Amino acid sequence: MSLKEQIKADLKEAMRAKDTAKRDTLRNLSAAIKQIEVDERRELTDSDIEAILTKYAKQREDAIKQFKEAKRDDLVAKEEAELTIVRSYLPEPLSDEELKEAVVSVVQEVGASSMKDMGKIMGAMKQKYGSRADGAKVNKIVKEILS
């Protein structure tokens, strides 16, 4: 079952169970997927949908941070619930140790020697590990290795 089909099936189940938080989150995700499919006039692959989910998760994380600063605990709880639902559809991210090992191996594969090779490394990491590797963490590790 594709990721898109899984989201649709879970949306129907959430509607039957009257789980409003999950229903609303999955509706938002479905709308985001549909919007891109309509705009680009193509069927999205699972990796495309993973990218959408990752972006959505990052938006939730940013919102949580801002709501915590504003001391809006009610909104923090809502965003954390959405984030949990979204993360359930994403593959398990690499741990910091696994990520560092992956970056070191990609740096060696690409033959990177300076910061000018950052684009090659980031591209290879994205292709090899997809949404399992957090771009910001990869960037930080690459800077440590190459400087």
Secondary structure, DSSP 8 states (H G I E B T S, - for coil): --HHHHHHHHHHHHHHTT-HHHHHHHHHHHHHHHHHHHHHTS---HHHHHHHHHHHHHHHHHHHHHHHHTT-HHHHHHHHHHHHHHHTTS-----HHHHHHHHHHHHHHHT--SGGGHHHHHHHHHHHHGGGS-HHHHHHHHHHHH-
